[in-house]
Amino acid sequence: MRKKWFVGTALFFLLFATACSSNTGGNDANSPSNAPANTGNAVSEGEGAAPAAGEAADPYGPEKELVTLNIAQVLPPGDAGLPAGQTVDNNVLTKFYEDTLNMKIHREWSAVDGDPYDQKVMLAIASREIPDAMQVNEEQLRMMVKAGLLEDLTNVFDQYASPKVKELQVDLAKGQALESATFDGKLYAIPSIQIKGDAYTVLWVRKDWLDKLKLPEPKTIADIEATAKAFVDNKMGGDKTVGLTGPNKSELSSDKGNRAHGFDAIFSSFHSFPRNWIKDKDGNVTYGSITPETKEALGQLRDWYAKGLIDKEFFLRENPNELFLSGQNGLFFGPWWMGWGDLTQSFEKNPDAQWKAYAAPTDKDGKLLTHLQPVSLDYLVVRKGYEHPELVMKGVNMRIGMNRQAADVPKDLFDRWTKEVATTEISDTLDVFRVNADDIGAVSNRRHAILDAVDGKIDPSTLEPEVKDAYELAKKYMDDPTVVKNYPQAVKDGLTLTQTGSFQAYVVGGAPLDSDYEEVSSLLYSPTETMKTRWANLTKLEDETFLKIIIGGAPLDSFDTFVKQWKSQGGDKIIKEVEEAIKE
């Protein structure tokens, strides 16, 4: 049985009162009348719409009669991504699903993606008037389960999920994402799957600078310091050489995914996990930003900043990438996928540059650590009592099958998708079935597949579409599978630098992910009740204190004062709420 999650009951009733007094119910004026969520010709809980006796469920088959699916429509900001002449109610996506699955998608209400949409979702939950299907986050999922608003999709998934969806959710993700949507043994949503490797931080280094200075490849904190110092002292990027870049956002480390130029790996090497809920050495729940290990990591960053080894203007810089693009910097932290985008463009000004990604730094005992991210960030839910929950599952099958070019998708459907949808500039945001589901171990799995294809161990035709460019590049131009170089001959042969990005990201950037990391997951990723009112002030206190410590605006011991303030201003209460939330 999965953990029973805490839900903010008080907030729920507050929202309920707000919704009732507004007389809007969170719906558009043209919405159909809303019946209570638990009325109508409901399918028995957990049964779904089972196929007839002796009839196999078809994961891509149309309904026997036209079925209406009322949805909450997420809109892209600024009406972007909607082809001329098409509307959110009538476009290539809605037509494709209507023609192939025999469903009529009706927009019950809509809101722009982000806060506007989340606010409407909360109002819909409070009023208990939700559409047949909608996208929600983890907090909203838990509230809806607690309120009894959702259909049990356990049997629907078992019977109707396509082979590709089951491969991603069950075989590759080992059910981790499904577990996040399972309460008391029942599946209440179709979860997204995030690539685990996106949470890792690797150290990107100019390998050609290392070789020129005859420096060892960095592994430890001391190695990184020596490398940064050597780059600065020898003016490898000119008179204004920068050692290590830093984040241009207030948070120095993250609990959700990874970003370029963050200090996550530095903190992790000290067994510090800011922004994460962890257990201390005594097994007690604590906040990763208030631990002694975090103070130690801040002391290290403070020392490097004072020595001129960290970009003096990192917290003011609009785009830290400009430093390596100009050739001024040769050392920064970031995700594996930096092989795409700006890192690739750096070769235009520095054609002799060579970038290599490292699993660094280790802790004092030579061990690598990393925080993880939530395995799922969003969910597709179905209203309790909706007569055709299998239709939502089929829509997810279709979307994932097309995006992943799954072998089990009928050819006529794939051909139609390719011709009518894939060639149209329409925003993914407008697709109610957009549940991001990738191979959770995609980075390492695809990296090894590329190299195995080059070595003749597997048939290149079996490679996934997104790595075929990487294979084509590697088999012709690769002389070192660990280093990103400029490929002048590849460019002469007609390949763009962007086309080389897949190789540079998966093969080079993904190499450190094969290392033996100790992975740390946050105990909780969604807010507790007190966090909803106190978190903004607490994070502001944290961000300002940490930055002042690093740049010398406050003594290191001000960390102790910060901890006391954090705890007294709601932190202690939040810790107790987290403890309650993670109980079995």
Secondary structure, DSSP 8 states (H G I E B T S, - for coil): --------HHHHHHHHHHHHHHT-TT--TT------TT-SS---TTT-----TT----TT---SS-EEEEEEEEE-GGGTT--TT--SSSSHHHHHHHHHH-EEEEEEEEEETTHHHHHHHHHHHHHT---SEEEE-HHHHHHHHHTT-B---HHHHHHH--HHHHIIIIIISTTHHHHHTEETTEE-SEE-B--GGGG--EEEEEHHHHHHHT-----SHHHHHHHHHHHHHTTTT-TT-BSB---SSS-SS-SSS--TT--HHHHHHTT--TT-EEE-TTS-EEEGGGSHHHHHHHHHHHHHHHTT-B-TTTTT-S-THHHHHTTSB-EEEE-GGGGTTHHHHGGGT-TT-EEEEE-----TTS-EEEE---S-S-EEEEBTT-S-HHHHHHHHHHHHHHHTT-TTS-HHHHHHHHHHTTTS---GGG-TT---B--TTHHHHHHHHHHHHHTTSS-GGGS-GGGHHHHHHHHHH-S-TTEEE--HHHHHTT--TTTTHHIIIIIIITGGGGS-EEEE--S--S--TTHHHHHHHHHHHHHHHHHHHHHTSS-TTHHHHHHHHHIIIIIHHHHHHHHHHT--
